[in-house]
């Protein structure tokens, strides 16, 4: 025999039934609020409506920062290892800091062929 849940007008004595009725009321209230048209004050502020645009930064040499001449993309993991060894030998803290952000491939590093 199934137990009938109490309605809002009936007196509920079972705590489980009371919680179920409260949950149903909360859900109905939430659905009602979602169906109402959003007022201008309650609208969400998103990146798209902020007017901000993303632009692609011009690529510059990983070593000197210049964007002149022809730049080559880092394409092997050996480059990062070799550059890291050289940076430690030269104690170039700026270059070590750049390399600490990740390998050169993931940073999409480019360099002048004459830098080597």
Buried (B, 14 or more C-beta within 10 A) or exposed (E): EEEEEBEEEEEBEEEEBEEBBEEEEEEEEEEEEEEEEEEEEEEEEEEEEEEEEEEEEEEBBBBEEEEEEEBBEBEEEEBBEEBBEEBEEEEBEEBBEBBEEEBBBEBEBBBBEEEE
